[in-house]
Amino acid sequence: MKKKSLAALGMLLWLTAGLAAQSDQEVFAKAKVLIFDKQWSAALKQLDGMLAAYPGSRLAGPALFYRAKCQEELGARAQALEGYERFLETSAGSNLAEEARISVLDLAAALYQAGEKSYLQKMLDMLHDGNKVVAYYAAFKLSYLPERQAAAKALPVLLTILRDEKDSELRDRAKIAVMRLDPARLRALGGPENKMAGRMLRIRILDKKDKQAAVSLNIPLALADLAMQSLSDEQKRLLQKKGYDLDRILAKLVEQGLRIDFQEEGGVFQIWVE
């Protein structure tokens, strides 16, 4: 056995022996405090020791979840994803299960976009999750992938949202996602969604002194996500302060005929749809 492996084993045995004098509840509570303080490495060690000392504890499931959380925060994406999946294998009915599935999706997307293409299948599998929240989140997540063929796999779920869901915010998000993937689908649907086809997003930033356009963008709504990305962080913060949620703003501009017009440092910002 390599020296590093022996050292790690020795450390785990020492930690386990120390934890044996404490109850599993006490060890878990200490780990939660460390997590609250964002001491991820220390919390991970605490949870590893607990799982070794008390493998049959009723807290083993939550400990697996928070262990994966620590790994995620430490940047160990692949290990964290595996950790969440291990938790789900043993605690699928837990109140933490939905959050774990969402984390699996986020991690799979990050790994896929980093070049680990095999993780795409995990995202696709989530489209068929029995939890509607998870399936919908998977569809929204997939819709942002730059590879159009992979992103288009989300369309059936997105169209289901538009057909069946009553929640306006959810429907607004689905409209934007479908528009991003296949604007023709919106035209085929007819009804209110059809308002978003064949129209332009207008963005102007006027100079404060002479009121001339310092920046002028005219972008098809089908490329609206690019328009949103073109805004600076400061402009996005100004929008949020004024109560505009960027996930919904395009649909509101279309359906309510809104025009956003406000002052920012150095100019006047305007956005509307024609």
C-alpha positions as CSV (number, residue, x, y, z in Angstrom):
1,M,0.0,0.0,0.0
2,K,1.3,3.4,-0.9
3,K,2.5,5.8,1.9
4,K,-0.3,8.3,1.1
5,S,-2.9,5.6,1.4
6,L,-1.5,4.4,4.7
7,A,-1.4,7.9,6.0
8,A,-5.0,8.5,5.0
9,L,-6.1,5.2,6.6
10,G,-4.2,6.1,9.7
11,M,-5.8,9.5,9.9
12,L,-9.3,8.0,9.4
13,L,-8.7,5.3,12.1
14,W,-7.5,8.0,14.5
15,L,-10.5,10.2,13.7
16,T,-12.9,7.3,14.0
17,A,-11.5,6.4,17.4
18,G,-12.0,9.9,18.6
19,L,-15.5,10.1,17.4
20,A,-16.5,6.8,19.0
21,A,-16.7,8.6,22.3
22,Q,-19.4,10.9,20.9
23,S,-22.9,10.0,19.7
24,D,-23.7,10.1,16.0
25,Q,-26.0,13.1,16.7
26,E,-23.2,15.0,18.3
27,V,-20.8,14.3,15.5
28,F,-23.4,15.3,12.8
29,A,-24.3,18.5,14.7
30,K,-20.7,19.5,14.7
31,A,-20.4,18.9,11.0
32,K,-23.5,21.0,10.4
33,V,-21.9,23.9,12.4
34,L,-18.8,23.6,10.2
35,I,-20.9,23.6,7.1
36,F,-22.8,26.7,8.3
37,D,-19.4,28.4,8.8
38,K,-18.4,27.3,5.3
39,Q,-15.5,25.2,6.7
40,W,-15.9,22.6,3.9
41,S,-12.7,20.6,4.4
42,A,-13.2,20.3,8.2
43,A,-16.9,19.3,7.7
44,L,-15.9,16.7,5.1
45,K,-13.5,15.1,7.5
46,Q,-16.1,15.1,10.3
47,L,-18.7,13.5,8.1
48,D,-16.2,10.9,6.8
49,G,-15.4,10.0,10.4
50,M,-19.1,9.8,11.3
51,L,-19.9,7.5,8.4
52,A,-17.0,5.2,9.3
53,A,-17.9,5.1,13.0
54,Y,-21.7,4.9,12.6
55,P,-22.4,3.2,9.2
56,G,-25.9,2.2,10.4
57,S,-26.9,5.5,11.9
58,R,-30.3,7.0,10.9
59,L,-28.3,10.1,10.1
60,A,-26.1,8.3,7.5
61,G,-28.3,9.5,4.7
62,P,-28.2,13.2,5.5
63,A,-24.5,12.8,6.2
64,L,-24.0,11.5,2.6
65,F,-25.9,14.4,1.3
66,Y,-23.8,17.0,3.2
67,R,-20.6,15.1,2.4
68,A,-21.4,15.6,-1.3
69,K,-22.3,19.3,-0.6
70,C,-18.8,19.7,0.9
71,Q,-17.2,18.1,-2.1
72,E,-19.2,20.3,-4.5
73,E,-18.1,23.5,-2.6
74,L,-14.5,22.3,-2.7
75,G,-14.7,22.0,-6.5
76,A,-14.6,18.2,-6.7
77,R,-17.5,18.1,-9.2
78,A,-17.3,14.4,-10.3
79,Q,-16.9,13.1,-6.7
80,A,-19.7,15.4,-5.5
81,L,-22.0,14.1,-8.3
82,E,-21.2,10.5,-7.3
83,G,-21.8,11.4,-3.7
84,Y,-25.3,12.8,-4.4
85,E,-26.1,9.7,-6.4
86,R,-25.0,7.5,-3.5
87,F,-27.3,9.5,-1.2
88,L,-30.2,9.1,-3.6
89,E,-29.6,5.3,-3.8
90,T,-30.2,5.1,0.0
91,S,-32.6,8.0,0.6
92,A,-34.7,8.5,-2.4
93,G,-37.7,9.5,-0.2
94,S,-35.8,12.0,1.8
95,N,-36.8,15.7,1.9
96,L,-33.3,16.4,0.6
97,A,-33.8,14.2,-2.5
98,E,-35.1,16.9,-4.8
99,E,-32.2,19.2,-3.9
100,A,-29.8,16.4,-4.5
101,R,-31.2,15.7,-8.0
102,I,-31.0,19.4,-8.8
103,S,-27.4,19.4,-7.7
104,V,-26.7,16.3,-9.9
105,L,-28.1,18.3,-12.8
106,D,-26.0,21.3,-12.1
107,L,-22.8,19.3,-11.7
108,A,-23.5,17.2,-14.8
109,A,-24.1,20.4,-16.9
110,A,-20.8,21.9,-15.6
111,L,-18.9,18.7,-16.3
112,Y,-20.4,18.4,-19.8
113,Q,-19.6,22.0,-20.6
114,A,-16.0,21.4,-19.4
115,G,-15.6,18.7,-22.0
116,E,-16.8,15.6,-20.2
117,K,-19.4,14.7,-22.8
118,S,-20.6,11.5,-21.1
119,Y,-22.4,13.5,-18.5
120,L,-25.0,14.6,-21.1
121,Q,-26.8,11.4,-20.6
122,K,-27.4,12.1,-16.9
123,M,-29.0,15.4,-17.9
124,L,-31.2,13.7,-20.5
125,D,-32.3,11.0,-18.0
126,M,-33.5,13.7,-15.7
127,L,-36.1,14.8,-18.3
128,H,-38.0,11.7,-17.4
129,D,-37.7,12.1,-13.6
130,G,-40.9,11.4,-11.7
131,N,-40.5,14.7,-9.9
132,K,-41.9,17.4,-12.1
133,V,-39.7,20.1,-10.6
134,V,-36.6,18.1,-11.5
135,A,-37.8,17.3,-15.0
136,Y,-38.7,20.9,-15.7
137,Y,-35.3,22.1,-14.3
138,A,-33.6,19.6,-16.6
139,A,-35.4,21.0,-19.6
140,F,-34.4,24.6,-18.7
141,K,-30.8,23.5,-18.1
142,L,-30.6,21.7,-21.4
143,S,-32.0,24.6,-23.3
144,Y,-28.9,26.6,-22.6
145,L,-26.4,24.1,-24.0
146,P,-24.6,25.5,-27.1
147,E,-24.9,22.2,-28.9
148,R,-28.4,22.6,-30.5
149,Q,-29.0,18.9,-31.1
150,A,-28.5,18.1,-27.5
151,A,-30.4,21.2,-26.3
152,A,-33.4,20.3,-28.5
153,K,-34.0,17.2,-26.4
154,A,-35.6,19.5,-23.9
155,L,-38.4,20.6,-26.3
156,P,-41.0,17.9,-25.4
157,V,-40.9,18.9,-21.8
158,L,-40.9,22.6,-22.5
159,L,-43.9,22.2,-24.8
160,T,-45.6,20.2,-22.0
161,I,-45.2,23.1,-19.7
162,L,-46.7,25.5,-22.2
163,R,-49.6,23.1,-22.7
164,D,-50.4,22.0,-19.2
165,E,-49.0,24.4,-16.6
166,K,-51.0,27.3,-15.2
167,D,-48.2,29.1,-13.4
168,S,-47.4,32.2,-15.4
169,E,-43.8,32.4,-14.4
170,L,-43.1,28.8,-15.3
171,R,-44.8,29.4,-18.7
172,D,-42.8,32.5,-19.3
173,R,-39.6,30.7,-18.7
174,A,-40.7,27.9,-21.1
175,K,-41.6,30.4,-23.8
176,I,-38.2,31.9,-23.7
177,A,-36.5,28.5,-23.8
178,V,-38.6,27.3,-26.7
179,M,-38.0,30.6,-28.5
180,R,-34.2,30.0,-28.0
181,L,-34.3,26.5,-29.4
182,D,-37.0,26.6,-32.1
183,P,-39.0,29.8,-32.7
184,A,-41.1,28.0,-35.3
185,R,-42.6,25.9,-32.5
186,L,-44.1,29.1,-31.0
187,R,-45.6,30.1,-34.3
188,A,-47.1,26.6,-34.6
189,L,-48.7,26.9,-31.2
190,G,-50.6,30.0,-32.0
191,G,-52.3,32.0,-29.2
192,P,-50.3,34.3,-27.0
193,E,-47.0,32.5,-27.6
194,N,-47.2,33.6,-31.3
195,K,-46.6,37.2,-30.2
196,M,-43.0,36.3,-29.7
197,A,-42.3,35.1,-33.2
198,G,-40.8,37.4,-35.9
199,R,-40.2,40.3,-33.5
200,M,-37.2,42.3,-32.5
201,L,-35.7,43.2,-29.1
202,R,-34.5,46.9,-29.1
203,I,-31.8,48.0,-26.8
204,R,-30.6,51.6,-26.6
205,I,-28.1,53.3,-24.3
206,L,-28.3,57.1,-24.7
207,D,-25.6,59.5,-23.8
208,K,-26.7,61.7,-20.9
209,K,-25.4,64.9,-22.4
210,D,-26.6,64.9,-26.0
211,K,-29.2,62.0,-25.8
212,Q,-27.7,60.3,-28.8
213,A,-27.5,56.5,-28.9
214,A,-24.0,55.4,-27.6
215,V,-25.1,51.8,-27.9
216,S,-27.8,50.5,-30.2
217,L,-28.8,46.8,-30.6
218,N,-31.6,45.3,-32.6
219,I,-31.8,41.6,-32.1
220,P,-34.4,39.0,-33.1
221,L,-36.2,37.6,-30.1
222,A,-35.0,34.2,-31.2
223,L,-31.6,35.4,-30.1
224,A,-32.9,37.1,-26.9
225,D,-30.6,35.1,-24.6
226,L,-27.6,36.7,-26.4
227,A,-29.2,40.1,-25.9
228,M,-29.4,39.5,-22.2
229,Q,-25.8,38.4,-22.1
230,S,-24.8,41.6,-23.8
231,L,-25.9,43.6,-20.8
232,S,-23.2,44.5,-18.3
233,D,-23.4,43.2,-14.7
234,E,-24.2,46.8,-13.5
235,Q,-27.1,47.0,-16.0
236,K,-28.5,43.7,-14.8
237,R,-28.2,44.8,-11.2
238,L,-30.1,48.0,-12.0
239,L,-32.9,46.0,-13.7
240,Q,-33.1,43.7,-10.6
241,K,-33.3,46.7,-8.2
242,K,-36.3,48.0,-10.2
243,G,-38.1,44.7,-9.8
244,Y,-37.4,43.1,-13.2
245,D,-36.5,39.4,-13.1
246,L,-34.4,38.6,-16.2
247,D,-35.9,35.1,-16.4
248,R,-39.3,36.8,-17.1
249,I,-38.5,40.1,-18.6
250,L,-38.7,39.2,-22.3
251,A,-42.2,37.7,-22.0
252,K,-43.4,40.7,-20.0
253,L,-42.0,43.0,-22.7
254,V,-43.9,41.1,-25.3
255,E,-47.2,40.5,-23.7
256,Q,-47.6,43.7,-21.7
257,G,-46.0,46.1,-24.1
258,L,-43.6,47.3,-21.4
259,R,-40.7,49.7,-22.1
260,I,-37.9,50.0,-19.6
261,D,-36.4,53.4,-19.5
262,F,-34.2,54.5,-16.6
263,Q,-31.1,56.4,-15.7
264,E,-27.7,54.8,-15.2
265,E,-24.3,56.2,-14.7
266,G,-23.2,57.8,-18.0
267,G,-26.5,57.4,-19.9
268,V,-30.1,56.4,-20.2
269,F,-30.9,52.7,-20.7
270,Q,-33.9,51.7,-22.8
271,I,-35.3,48.3,-23.8
272,W,-38.5,47.3,-25.6
273,V,-39.9,44.9,-28.2
274,E,-41.3,45.7,-31.7
